[in-house]
Structures are given as C-alpha cells and as structure tokens.
Amino acid sequence: MTGRNRYSHRVSQTLLSVVRTPLWVVQTLLSGARRVPLCILFVSFWLFFFPSAAKANDPTYWKDIRPILRKNCTVCHNAKNLKEFDLSGGLALDTYEGVLKGKQGRVIRPKHSKDSLLVKMITTTDESKRMPQNAPPLPPETISLVQRWIDAGAKEGTAVAGSASPSDNGNATVRGGRTRKLDVILSTNAIPPKGLLGAANPAKLELVLKAGPLAPVTAVAFSLDGKWLAAGSYGRVVIWDLATARPVKVLTNVLGAVNDARFSPGGKLLAVAGGQPSAKGDLRVYQTADWKLAATLGGHQDAVFSIAFSPDGKRLASASFDKTVMIWSLGSCKLERTLTHHSDFVYGVAFSPDGQWLVSASKDRSVKMIDWTTGKSRFTFGGMEQDVLAVVVSPDGKSVVSAGLEPSLHWWDAQTGNRIRVQNGHGNAVNEICFSKDGRQVVSAGSDQTIRVWDGATGALQRTISVGSVVYAVALNPDGRRIASGSFDGRVCLWDLATGRQLVTLLTMPAERDPSAEDFDWLALTPEGYETNSPGLSSKGHWRMAGQPTAEDVVRKNLIKPDMVAKALRAEPLPPVAFAK
C-alpha cells in the first residue's frame, strides 16, 4: 500500500467512525468547541473514538526490539549457545520468552527500564562490561527505543515472516509446527548381487538421509601432523580424527559464520575466524590438548574472513570486512598492529615464509604486500577488474598467487612486484588457494564446482576434480597426498591429489532435540559404499536401490566397515564390497 493509499484509508475509516457516532456525543463535543482550543478538541475526539491508538505505536519485541538484538546481540546470546556460558553468559535474546525470563535472572523489568539489567548493560560507561562487547556503543536513539519498549510494558507484538534466529540452523520451522527436512542423497558404487535384496535387478546403492539442507562447509584445515581435520560451518567447527574416521570434538562456542580455521605451526592451537557481517567480528583461539577456549581476540568491527599464523607461531594475522588486517601477539593475546592499507573488505591474508611480510587480498581489487613490523607497503599488485578473494605465498617466498571473482590465477614475483603470468581455468570465482608443502602443486577451490590442481613452478593445469557443488574451502594434507574440500552442500570430501579420486565423504548433523548440545550424528562414507557412523544415524535415513527401499539390516551388515573407511582416509586403494548372503 502506497503512502497516499494508506492516508486515504485512514481518512475513510475516521469518517466511517464519525457516521456511526451517537448524536449525543457529537453534540457534547461541539457545544464545548468555543471554550476548548481546537487542538485539544481534536485530541479528545481522537482518543475517545480510538482509545487504542495511543498504545498502537508502543514498541514491540518483534517489530522494534528483535531487529536491534539480531544485529548486535543474538549471535552470542541465543538458545543454541546457552550451554556455552563463556559465550552467552547464560542469556538467550533470540526469543521473547528468553528475554523475559533469562537463565541467570531477569534482564528486564517491564515498565521499569531504569531497573532493568539490559538497559544497564548497554548504557554503562565501563567498556569492559558494556554490550555489545568489543564494539561501539549503541546509538542514543536505539537505547531510547529499548527504554521506551520496557517502560511501555515490554509488549511482544506479532512475529513477522523472515524473523528466524541465527541459531535456527537453516531449517524452516513454524511456531507450534515441526521442522521440515530435505533428502540428502549419497551415491555409491556398491552393487549387491542378484537375489540378495529380492527380485529387483541389481543397481548401485544410495543412502538417503532426511537431514537437509546441511549448512555449507566454509572452512577446512589439516593439523600439521595430519592427525586432525577441522571443518567449519555456521556456528560450529567439527574436529575429525583421521586415524579412526570419526569426530572427536564439536566446537559450538563460535560466533556466527565460520569463515576460516587454521592450526598453529606447532599444532597446539586452532584459530577460528567468523562473526556477524556489519555487526561484529569474531576471532577465537582453542587449545588442541583439550579443545578449550584459550583466547577471544576482540577488535574487528565486522566479520573476520581470513587468518594466518606466522611461521614461528607467535602471531596471528586476521583480515576483516572492516577493511583492516590486525596482527595479534599470541603470547599476550594483545593487538600489536592494525594495517589500514585497503579501501574495502579484506578477504585474504598470508605470511611470508620468513615472517617478515604478509600479503592481503581485498574487494578493492588489489593485493598488498606489507612489511607488518613497520606497517610500510612494499608492493601493490593491481590490474584486476573484480574483487580479489584469495591470496597465498609459495613456500620459498618467491611467488604470490591471487584470484577471486575474476577467476584467473595471477602469479606475482615477490621480489619485484611484477606479474609473472595469468592462468585461466576456472569458469567462476576462485574462493581459496593453497600451496603444497614442497611448493610443487597449487590447489584452488572454485564456485564452478571444481577443484583444480596446478603445477607450482609453471602454473600449468594438471588436473580438474568435479565436486558437484560450489567449493568454498580447500586444504592440502602436509604429506601432500590428500586434498580436503568444503562445499555448499554441507559435505567435507577428501581426494587423492595424484589421481583426483574421491576417498571419503564426511557429514555431521546437529542433534534433533537440542541443536545447542554437542550431541550430533555423523557419517563417513566411501564411494565404494563402506561406511562408519554414529548410532543415531539409522533413524535419519535409509538405503535404497533403483529408487526403492532395501532391507536395511542386510545392507548395513555388508557396508559398515570402519577399517575400510580408515584405509580410504590414508589414500589406500579399496576393493569393491564383497556382499555376504
């Protein structure tokens, strides 16, 4: 409805009310018109006929307050994070009930804003206690709106479409209804012999899981000893033990989207980067000995998109949408330097092998080489026509490779700043690039649903691996034999670098009853059909052949082989499944 239509509608409704007004009321109002100022008469008239009009404009949770909380608070303070007290403080603000109750005590007192903890937390002058934490204070008009809402009785109002919480895991849920799950179909090459599963003609088996849509996997990282693989998606990082083919830990005390994850050179730390776009960046460091949070590095005013450890493991560089690169001391967990050389989002960052300089990639269509100790720029690599999303330095420090929305790989001489070559191949954006430890291969992840392997010396394309979904993240195992990828379809896949053969698909699914818990279901499945999984996975899916359900007990008896999955993770060849009758 346009502004003019809304005005006409209001006038027509007012006239209709006047027509229906009892005559004695009109006479009473008109008889006093000479004695009462016209404005007062009008207000009295309006309030008499529309007693709810004054209250109609009172702020409500859904219309006015929740948008403020979603932008500034609910990435940390939501139901999903309640069990992570260091992250949520035991407070969930993503539901009206959560705001009223509070797990550790009420945070608001309806009609008493001055006595409400929420108001005290957003107005305190103590920056260490003021919320939102590590961010500028809320504007005065926003604080005033929160106060008016509380003083008016903290009304709930009506929920509107599109008001799902950031912790809803991407599932469509209707209040009072049930969550709808979509099929996730995993194909295999396993073909049972004729007669084993009835009269149907033998065909390849498929595993159908009622678990979708899965959250995209946006970060993958191998530990330097090759023991663990970290996989990040929205609100969680899963740590896989590659020797046993099973998860050993799920980190849920992360803030919003996980954009990057890196193990330290010594393997004792895992850094996780993410946050909420245009609201707050998040950078967390965990101890790998017990996976406990070691530090939260607060400072970025927008999402952190990329991180890199210095070669000696003493520092961490973080690139953010707030247009900065920050250098952190991991000994003191303090900010050492802020680099402001870019004019737009910074998407990527990487240290040189000697740790003396770093490179950063930006939406401003440039790559900067910076001496981080002095903050002085060495080179600006330009000439790109679109955003540069990824950048990496060769192990010998002689070359820099960058790519982005313009999908060609640009090779640069780190000594002169000159462009060496431009290598075409991907048909769409390149999201991440990495070098093998010996520098002989470069691997890139593309939005064209492929992984590409390039010669590290000549830049020649060696191999194209079809993934079947947009590839956001890629990593190379330190032994140089395996590639890990994270993609839009929520799958983590391992590939043989030498042949491009798929080795294993890894999946994790949040618990049905309590998504905030560490309880979850998981699956490791090889293309041959061998699998290992959590006990609860059977309730989420079934095997089928030629589109028809099969005898589950017969199939699983032949396919559940943890030892075979472990061999696949070591890139060892596997025989076809030998079905036993």
Secondary structure per residue as TSV (DSSP state, phi and psi in degrees):
chain	resnum	aa	ss	phi	psi
A	1	M	-	360.0	126.4
A	2	T	-	-71.5	169.1
A	3	G	H	-60.1	-42.9
A	4	R	H	-64.0	-41.7
A	5	N	H	-64.8	-39.3
A	6	R	H	-63.0	-39.8
A	7	Y	H	-65.3	-46.4
A	8	S	H	-60.6	-39.6
A	9	H	H	-63.4	-41.8
A	10	R	H	-63.8	-44.6
A	11	V	H	-63.1	-43.8
A	12	S	H	-63.4	-38.8
A	13	Q	H	-66.6	-36.7
A	14	T	H	-65.5	-46.4
A	15	L	H	-61.8	-39.5
A	16	L	H	-62.6	-38.0
A	17	S	H	-65.7	-39.5
A	18	V	H	-63.0	-43.3
A	19	V	H	-57.7	-35.8
A	20	R	T	-87.2	-0.9
A	21	T	S	-73.2	136.0
A	22	P	-	-58.9	143.2
A	23	L	H	-61.2	-36.4
A	24	W	H	-65.2	-30.6
A	25	V	H	-68.1	-44.2
A	26	V	H	-62.5	-44.7
A	27	Q	H	-61.1	-40.8
A	28	T	H	-62.5	-44.0
A	29	L	H	-66.3	-42.0
A	30	L	H	-70.7	-34.4
A	31	S	H	-63.9	-26.9
A	32	G	T	-97.3	5.5
A	33	A	T	-63.6	-30.7
A	34	R	T	-73.5	-24.5
A	35	R	T	-97.2	-21.4
A	36	V	S	-105.6	131.1
A	37	P	-	-54.8	146.1
A	38	L	H	-58.1	-40.1
A	39	C	H	-64.4	-40.5
A	40	I	H	-67.3	-40.3
A	41	L	H	-59.2	-42.7
A	42	F	H	-64.8	-44.6
A	43	V	H	-62.0	-44.0
A	44	S	H	-61.2	-43.7
A	45	F	H	-59.1	-46.4
A	46	W	H	-63.9	-46.5
A	47	L	H	-69.0	-29.7
A	48	F	H	-66.1	-45.4
A	49	F	H	-83.9	-23.7
A	50	F	-	-128.2	68.6
A	51	P	T	-61.8	-20.7
A	52	S	T	-92.4	-3.5
A	53	A	H	-63.7	-38.7
A	54	A	H	-63.9	-33.0
A	55	K	H	-86.0	-17.5
A	56	A	H	-63.9	-28.3
A	57	N	T	-92.9	4.3
A	58	D	S	-61.5	139.4
A	59	P	-	-61.2	149.2
A	60	T	B	-127.5	160.8
A	61	Y	I	-59.2	-52.1
A	62	W	I	-70.0	-40.2
A	63	K	I	-81.2	-41.9
A	64	D	I	-111.7	-40.0
A	65	I	I	-89.4	-41.7
A	66	R	H	-61.0	-39.0
A	67	P	H	-57.7	-36.1
A	68	I	H	-67.0	-45.1
A	69	L	H	-66.4	-38.4
A	70	R	H	-63.8	-38.9
A	71	K	H	-74.4	-34.2
A	72	N	H	-114.5	-18.7
A	73	C	T	-129.6	-41.1
A	74	T	T	-75.5	-9.5
A	75	V	T	-63.5	-35.7
A	76	C	T	-92.3	-50.4
A	77	H	S	-93.0	77.0
A	78	N	S	-136.8	168.1
A	79	A	G	-59.9	-32.8
A	80	K	G	-62.3	-32.2
A	81	N	G	-98.6	7.0
A	82	L	T	-57.0	-35.8
A	83	K	T	-77.7	-13.0
A	84	E	-	-98.5	83.9
A	85	F	H	-62.5	-33.6
A	86	D	H	-67.2	-18.9
A	87	L	H	-97.0	-45.1
A	88	S	H	-98.2	-18.5
A	89	G	T	65.1	19.1
A	90	G	T	71.9	21.5
A	91	L	-	-123.3	128.6
A	92	A	-	-116.6	115.8
A	93	L	-	-108.0	8.0
A	94	D	S	-87.5	1.3
A	95	T	S	-134.5	151.7
A	96	Y	H	-62.5	-40.9
A	97	E	H	-62.7	-39.4
A	98	G	H	-64.3	-37.4
A	99	V	H	-66.4	-41.1
A	100	L	H	-70.1	-40.4
A	101	K	H	-87.5	-64.7
A	102	G	-	76.3	128.7
A	103	K	T	-71.1	-32.2
A	104	Q	T	-103.7	16.5
A	105	G	S	123.6	157.9
A	106	R	-	-66.9	137.6
A	107	V	S	-101.8	-11.7
A	108	I	-	-132.8	150.6
A	109	R	-	-120.6	101.9
A	110	P	T	-49.2	132.9
A	111	K	T	74.9	5.4
A	112	H	-	-138.3	72.3
A	113	S	G	-65.3	-34.5
A	114	K	G	-64.6	-25.7
A	115	D	G	-97.8	5.9
A	116	S	-	-90.8	131.6
A	117	L	H	-60.4	-36.6
A	118	L	H	-58.9	-44.3
A	119	V	H	-66.9	-40.1
A	120	K	H	-63.1	-35.7
A	121	M	H	-71.7	-29.7
A	122	I	H	-95.8	-5.2
A	123	T	H	-115.5	-8.4
A	124	T	-	-61.3	147.1
A	125	T	S	-87.5	-5.6
A	126	D	-	-81.3	105.1
A	127	E	T	-62.9	-25.7
A	128	S	T	-72.7	-19.3
A	129	K	T	-111.2	-18.8
A	130	R	-	-68.1	141.1
A	131	M	S	-110.3	147.7
A	132	P	S	-70.7	143.6
A	133	Q	T	-70.9	143.9
A	134	N	T	55.1	38.0
A	135	A	S	-148.2	160.7
A	136	P	-	-61.7	154.2
A	137	P	-	-65.4	155.6
A	138	L	-	-64.8	147.1
A	139	P	-	-61.1	151.1
A	140	P	H	-54.9	-38.6
A	141	E	H	-67.0	-31.5
A	142	T	H	-70.8	-43.4
A	143	I	H	-61.6	-41.0
A	144	S	H	-61.7	-39.4
A	145	L	H	-64.1	-42.1
A	146	V	H	-62.0	-42.8
A	147	Q	H	-64.0	-43.4
A	148	R	H	-62.9	-37.7
A	149	W	H	-61.7	-46.1
A	150	I	H	-66.6	-45.0
A	151	D	H	-65.8	-25.7
A	152	A	T	-84.0	1.6
A	153	G	T	110.7	3.2
A	154	A	-	53.1	56.8
A	155	K	B	-71.7	148.6
A	156	E	-	-79.2	-44.8
A	157	G	-	76.8	-161.2
A	158	T	-	-114.3	131.0
A	159	A	-	-65.3	142.4
A	160	V	-	-113.9	159.7
A	161	A	T	-62.4	144.4
A	162	G	T	82.2	15.5
A	163	S	-	-99.9	28.4
A	164	A	-	-65.0	150.2
A	165	S	-	-78.8	152.0
A	166	P	T	-60.0	-16.0
A	167	S	T	-97.8	14.5
A	168	D	S	-82.6	0.0
A	169	N	T	61.1	21.4
A	170	G	T	78.6	5.7
A	171	N	-	-93.3	138.8
A	172	A	-	-81.2	117.3
A	173	T	-	-127.2	132.2
A	174	V	-	-102.0	135.1
A	175	R	T	-56.1	129.5
A	176	G	T	81.4	-3.5
A	177	G	S	-108.6	-156.5
A	178	R	-	-124.0	157.6
A	179	T	-	-78.2	134.0
A	180	R	-	-92.0	129.4
A	181	K	-	-112.7	143.3
A	182	L	E	-104.3	159.6
A	183	D	E	-75.0	133.2
A	184	V	E	-110.1	116.7
A	185	I	E	-107.7	124.2
A	186	L	E	-116.0	116.4
A	187	S	E	-87.5	151.0
A	188	T	-	-134.1	171.5
A	189	N	-	-98.1	6.0
A	190	A	-	-73.2	124.2
A	191	I	-	-123.9	111.2
A	192	P	-	-71.3	153.7
A	193	P	-	-68.2	157.2
A	194	K	T	-60.8	133.0
A	195	G	B	95.0	-17.7
A	196	L	T	-67.6	-37.3
A	197	L	T	-115.9	39.0
A	198	G	B	97.4	-159.8
A	199	A	S	-85.8	-7.5
A	200	A	S	-65.1	146.2
A	201	N	-	-66.3	138.9
A	202	P	-	-59.2	141.7
A	203	A	-	-153.2	169.0
A	204	K	-	-65.9	138.7
A	205	L	E	-81.7	145.2
A	206	E	E	-127.8	141.0
A	207	L	E	-101.0	124.8
A	208	V	E	-111.7	118.3
A	209	L	E	-111.4	129.3
A	210	K	E	-85.2	76.1
A	211	A	E	-141.3	-2.7
A	212	G	E	-89.5	169.7
A	213	P	S	-77.2	141.0
A	214	L	-	-83.3	146.2
A	215	A	-	-66.2	133.8
A	216	P	-	-56.0	143.5
A	217	V	-	-92.3	115.4
A	218	T	-	-111.2	-0.3
A	219	A	E	-152.5	135.7
A	220	V	E	-138.1	144.7
A	221	A	E	-155.6	132.6
A	222	F	E	-88.2	143.7
A	223	S	-	-72.4	156.4
A	224	L	T	-68.7	-17.6
A	225	D	T	-92.6	0.3
A	226	G	S	74.5	9.0
A	227	K	S	-78.2	-38.4
A	228	W	E	-119.9	154.7
A	229	L	E	-129.2	121.7
A	230	A	E	-97.3	134.3
A	231	A	E	-129.6	121.8
A	232	G	E	-109.5	138.4
A	233	S	E	-139.5	-171.0
A	234	Y	T	-61.6	120.2
A	235	G	T	74.7	8.5
A	236	R	E	-160.5	153.0
A	237	V	E	-129.0	125.0
A	238	V	E	-101.4	130.2
A	239	I	E	-103.3	115.0
A	240	W	E	-96.8	134.5
A	241	D	E	-87.4	112.5
A	242	L	T	-78.3	-9.3
A	243	A	T	-82.5	-34.4
A	244	T	T	-107.2	-5.7
A	245	A	T	59.3	45.4
A	246	R	E	-150.5	151.8
A	247	P	E	-71.2	142.7
A	248	V	E	-109.1	-17.1
A	249	K	E	-161.9	144.0
A	250	V	E	-122.2	119.0
A	251	L	E	-91.1	114.9
A	252	T	-	-108.4	-8.0
A	253	N	-	-87.4	53.2
A	254	V	-	-116.5	155.4
A	255	L	-	-102.8	107.2
A	256	G	B	70.1	-144.3
A	257	A	E	-68.6	144.2
A	258	V	E	-99.9	112.0
A	259	N	E	-96.6	-23.7
A	260	D	E	-159.0	154.7
A	261	A	E	-148.5	138.2
A	262	R	E	-144.7	138.3
A	263	F	E	-87.8	144.9
A	264	S	-	-71.0	157.4
A	265	P	T	-55.4	-34.9
A	266	G	T	-82.9	-8.3
A	267	G	S	80.2	3.5
A	268	K	S	-87.9	-14.1
A	269	L	E	-129.3	151.2
A	270	L	E	-126.5	122.9
A	271	A	E	-101.8	138.4
A	272	V	E	-128.2	129.3
A	273	A	E	-118.0	143.4
A	274	G	E	-179.7	-136.2
A	275	G	E	121.4	-168.0
A	276	Q	E	-113.6	118.7
A	277	P	T	-54.2	139.3
A	278	S	T	56.1	20.3
A	279	A	T	-133.7	-57.0
A	280	K	E	-160.6	133.9
A	281	G	E	-89.6	155.0
A	282	D	E	-135.0	130.1
A	283	L	E	-139.4	115.9
A	284	R	E	-126.6	146.0
A	285	V	E	-123.4	129.2
A	286	Y	E	-116.6	149.3
A	287	Q	E	-85.5	127.1
A	288	T	T	-77.1	-13.1
A	289	A	T	-66.3	-39.0
A	290	D	T	-135.0	1.6
A	291	W	-	63.1	23.8
A	292	K	-	-85.4	152.1
A	293	L	E	-67.7	122.6
A	294	A	E	-94.5	-34.0
A	295	A	E	-162.8	148.1
A	296	T	E	-116.5	118.8
A	297	L	-	-100.3	95.7
A	298	G	-	-96.5	133.7
A	299	G	-	176.9	-36.2
A	300	H	-	-71.3	138.1
A	301	Q	S	-96.7	10.6
A	302	D	S	-154.2	174.8
A	303	A	-	-55.3	140.3
A	304	V	E	-91.1	123.7
A	305	F	E	-104.5	-24.4
A	306	S	E	-151.7	148.3
A	307	I	E	-139.3	159.3
A	308	A	E	-154.1	133.0
A	309	F	E	-82.5	144.8
A	310	S	-	-69.1	155.0
A	311	P	T	-55.9	-31.2
A	312	D	T	-86.4	-2.4
A	313	G	S	75.4	7.5
A	314	K	S	-89.5	-15.1
A	315	R	E	-136.1	159.6
A	316	L	E	-132.7	129.6
A	317	A	E	-102.5	139.1
A	318	S	E	-131.0	133.0
A	319	A	E	-109.9	135.2
A	320	S	E	-133.7	160.4
A	321	F	T	-68.5	-9.5
A	322	D	T	-80.8	11.2
A	323	K	S	77.9	13.3
A	324	T	-	-121.1	160.1
A	325	V	E	-117.2	128.0
A	326	M	E	-112.9	141.1
A	327	I	E	-110.0	122.7
A	328	W	E	-112.8	139.2
A	329	S	E	-85.3	124.1
A	330	L	T	-83.3	-12.3
A	331	G	T	-74.2	-44.4
A	332	S	T	-102.8	-11.1
A	333	C	T	58.6	35.9
A	334	K	E	-116.4	153.8
A	335	L	E	-74.4	127.1
A	336	E	E	-96.2	-39.6
A	337	R	E	-157.4	145.0
A	338	T	E	-115.7	125.2
A	339	L	E	-102.2	126.1
A	340	T	-	-121.4	40.5
A	341	H	-	-80.6	-17.8
A	342	H	-	-97.1	154.5
A	343	S	S	-103.2	4.7
A	344	D	S	-154.0	-173.7
A	345	F	-	-43.6	140.4
A	346	V	E	-106.9	119.1
A	347	Y	E	-95.8	-30.1
A	348	G	E	-142.7	152.8
A	349	V	E	-150.4	145.1
A	350	A	E	-154.2	139.2
A	351	F	E	-84.7	154.8
A	352	S	-	-75.1	159.6
A	353	P	T	-60.2	-29.4
A	354	D	T	-90.0	-4.2
A	355	G	S	75.8	7.9
A	356	Q	S	-86.1	-24.9
A	357	W	-	-141.9	168.5
A	358	L	E	-141.7	165.4
A	359	V	E	-122.5	148.7
A	360	S	E	-136.8	145.9
A	361	A	E	-117.3	142.7
A	362	S	E	-140.4	162.4
A	363	K	T	-66.4	-17.6
A	364	D	T	-77.3	10.3
A	365	R	S	70.0	31.7
A	366	S	-	-139.4	162.1
A	367	V	E	-119.3	132.0
A	368	K	E	-110.5	135.9
A	369	M	E	-105.8	121.0
A	370	I	E	-129.5	135.2
A	371	D	E	-78.5	101.5
A	372	W	T	-69.1	-23.7
A	373	T	T	-69.4	-31.1
A	374	T	T	-108.2	-17.7
A	375	G	T	81.1	6.1
A	376	K	E	-88.9	142.3
A	377	S	E	-81.6	135.8
A	378	R	E	-92.9	-52.5
A	379	F	E	-141.6	153.6
A	380	T	E	-118.0	119.0
A	381	F	E	-92.0	112.7
A	382	G	-	-124.0	-165.7
A	383	G	-	96.6	-4.8
A	384	M	-	-80.2	149.2
A	385	E	S	-99.1	-9.9
A	386	Q	S	-138.3	177.8
A	387	D	-	-53.9	140.4
A	388	V	E	-100.5	115.7
A	389	L	E	-97.3	-24.6
A	390	A	E	-142.2	146.8
A	391	V	E	-150.9	145.7
A	392	V	E	-148.8	152.8
A	393	V	E	-111.3	138.6
A	394	S	-	-67.1	152.6
A	395	P	T	-58.2	-26.0
A	396	D	T	-90.4	-2.8
A	397	G	S	76.7	7.1
A	398	K	S	-89.8	-22.2
A	399	S	E	-129.3	151.2
A	400	V	E	-124.4	135.8
A	401	V	E	-122.3	133.1
A	402	S	E	-135.5	159.0
A	403	A	E	-165.8	174.2
A	404	G	E	179.5	-136.3
A	405	L	S	-62.1	-31.0
A	406	E	S	-84.9	104.3
A	407	P	-	-72.4	-6.5
A	408	S	S	-67.7	146.4
A	409	L	E	-87.5	124.9
A	410	H	E	-102.8	124.9
A	411	W	E	-105.0	130.6
A	412	W	E	-123.6	145.9
A	413	D	E	-83.7	116.9
A	414	A	T	-71.5	-15.2
A	415	Q	T	-88.2	-34.1
A	416	T	T	-111.9	-18.7
A	417	G	-	82.2	4.0
A	418	N	-	-82.5	149.9
A	419	R	E	-77.1	130.3
A	420	I	E	-88.4	-46.8
A	421	R	E	-161.9	162.9
A	422	V	E	-123.0	121.4
A	423	Q	E	-111.3	118.3
A	424	N	-	-87.1	160.3
A	425	G	-	171.2	-60.8
A	426	H	-	-66.2	146.1
A	427	G	S	-94.8	-1.8
A	428	N	S	-152.7	-172.7
A	429	A	-	-55.0	145.8
A	430	V	E	-101.1	122.5
A	431	N	E	-96.3	-26.8
A	432	E	E	-157.1	150.6
A	433	I	E	-135.0	144.7
A	434	C	E	-147.1	150.4
A	435	F	E	-95.6	149.2
A	436	S	-	-71.2	160.2
A	437	K	T	-60.2	-33.7
A	438	D	T	-89.5	-2.2
A	439	G	S	79.0	4.8
A	440	R	S	-79.8	-24.2
A	441	Q	E	-130.1	150.5
A	442	V	E	-120.4	135.2
A	443	V	E	-120.6	135.9
A	444	S	E	-128.0	147.0
A	445	A	E	-110.0	128.6
A	446	G	E	-120.9	151.3
A	447	S	T	-73.4	-7.4
A	448	D	T	-82.4	14.1
A	449	Q	S	68.8	29.3
A	450	T	E	-131.5	156.9
A	451	I	E	-108.6	136.5
A	452	R	E	-123.4	138.9
A	453	V	E	-111.0	126.7
A	454	W	E	-119.1	153.7
A	455	D	E	-71.4	125.2
A	456	G	T	-68.5	-19.8
A	457	A	T	-95.5	-45.3
A	458	T	T	-100.7	-17.3
A	459	G	-	81.5	1.6
A	460	A	-	-68.0	142.3
A	461	L	E	-72.1	126.4
A	462	Q	E	-101.2	-34.5
A	463	R	E	-161.6	144.5
A	464	T	E	-119.8	127.0
A	465	I	E	-112.6	121.2
A	466	S	E	-83.7	123.7
A	467	V	-	-99.7	-34.1
A	468	G	S	94.2	2.7
A	469	S	S	-158.3	158.9
A	470	V	-	-57.2	128.2
A	471	V	E	-98.5	115.6
A	472	Y	E	-92.6	-31.2
A	473	A	E	-139.3	148.8
A	474	V	E	-149.3	146.5
A	475	A	E	-149.2	152.1
A	476	L	E	-110.9	133.3
A	477	N	-	-64.8	145.3
A	478	P	T	-56.1	-27.5
A	479	D	T	-78.6	-3.4
A	480	G	S	73.5	14.9
A	481	R	S	-105.9	-21.5
A	482	R	E	-129.5	144.4
A	483	I	E	-111.0	139.1
A	484	A	E	-113.4	140.0
A	485	S	E	-132.0	148.8
A	486	G	E	-122.3	135.6
A	487	S	E	-136.2	170.4
A	488	F	T	-59.8	-30.8
A	489	D	T	-78.3	7.1
A	490	G	S	82.8	12.6
A	491	R	-	-104.7	142.2
A	492	V	E	-105.6	124.6
A	493	C	E	-122.0	143.8
A	494	L	E	-110.5	140.4
A	495	W	E	-131.4	150.7
A	496	D	E	-81.8	119.3
A	497	L	T	-62.7	-38.6
A	498	A	T	-69.8	-34.3
A	499	T	T	-116.0	-17.4
A	500	G	-	80.5	6.1
A	501	R	-	-73.2	137.0
A	502	Q	E	-73.6	134.9
A	503	L	E	-101.0	-52.1
A	504	V	E	-152.0	148.7
A	505	T	E	-111.3	130.9
A	506	L	E	-115.3	131.5
A	507	L	E	-133.0	145.5
A	508	T	E	-132.2	145.1
A	509	M	E	-132.2	131.8
A	510	P	E	-61.0	156.3
A	511	A	-	-63.6	143.6
A	512	E	S	-69.4	-45.4
A	513	R	S	-76.6	-36.3
A	514	D	-	-143.2	90.2
A	515	P	T	-61.0	-17.5
A	516	S	T	-81.5	-10.8
A	517	A	S	-82.3	163.8
A	518	E	S	-83.4	-2.9
A	519	D	-	-71.7	129.3
A	520	F	E	-157.1	163.3
A	521	D	E	-104.2	151.8
A	522	W	E	-147.0	161.4
A	523	L	E	-148.8	138.7
A	524	A	E	-124.6	120.5
A	525	L	E	-133.7	132.5
A	526	T	-	-95.3	157.6
A	527	P	T	-59.8	-27.1
A	528	E	T	-70.6	-19.6
A	529	G	S	113.2	-6.6
A	530	Y	-	-70.2	141.4
A	531	E	E	-143.4	159.8
A	532	T	E	-144.3	142.8
A	533	N	E	-157.3	174.0
A	534	S	-	-75.3	154.9
A	535	P	G	-59.7	-30.4
A	536	G	G	-83.4	-2.1
A	537	L	G	-67.2	-32.1
A	538	S	G	-59.3	-28.5
A	539	S	G	-76.4	-11.5
A	540	K	G	-101.2	-4.5
A	541	G	E	-165.2	-176.0
A	542	H	E	-154.7	159.3
A	543	W	E	-90.5	147.0
A	544	R	E	-141.7	158.4
A	545	M	E	-134.9	127.2
A	546	A	T	54.9	36.9
A	547	G	T	82.1	-1.6
A	548	Q	E	-113.1	140.6
A	549	P	E	-58.9	150.3
A	550	T	-	-116.5	175.8
A	551	A	-	-73.9	106.4
A	552	E	H	-59.6	-43.2
A	553	D	H	-64.1	-37.3
A	554	V	H	-67.4	-45.3
A	555	V	H	-66.1	-49.4
A	556	R	H	-66.1	-32.6
A	557	K	H	-60.8	-32.1
A	558	N	H	-90.8	-23.8
A	559	L	H	-102.2	-26.4
A	560	I	B	-74.8	99.9
A	561	K	-	-138.6	83.0
A	562	P	H	-56.0	-33.1
A	563	D	H	-67.2	-35.4
A	564	M	H	-69.4	-39.3
A	565	V	H	-64.5	-39.6
A	566	A	H	-62.6	-39.6
A	567	K	H	-63.0	-40.4
A	568	A	H	-62.6	-38.6
A	569	L	H	-66.0	-21.4
A	570	R	T	-90.7	8.3
A	571	A	T	65.1	26.1
A	572	E	-	-86.5	145.1
A	573	P	-	-67.6	146.6
A	574	L	-	-117.9	143.4
A	575	P	-	-78.6	160.4
A	576	P	-	-61.4	155.8
A	577	V	-	-64.1	127.6
A	578	A	-	-97.1	100.7
A	579	F	-	-73.9	131.3
A	580	A	-	-100.6	134.8
A	581	K	-	-74.6	360.0
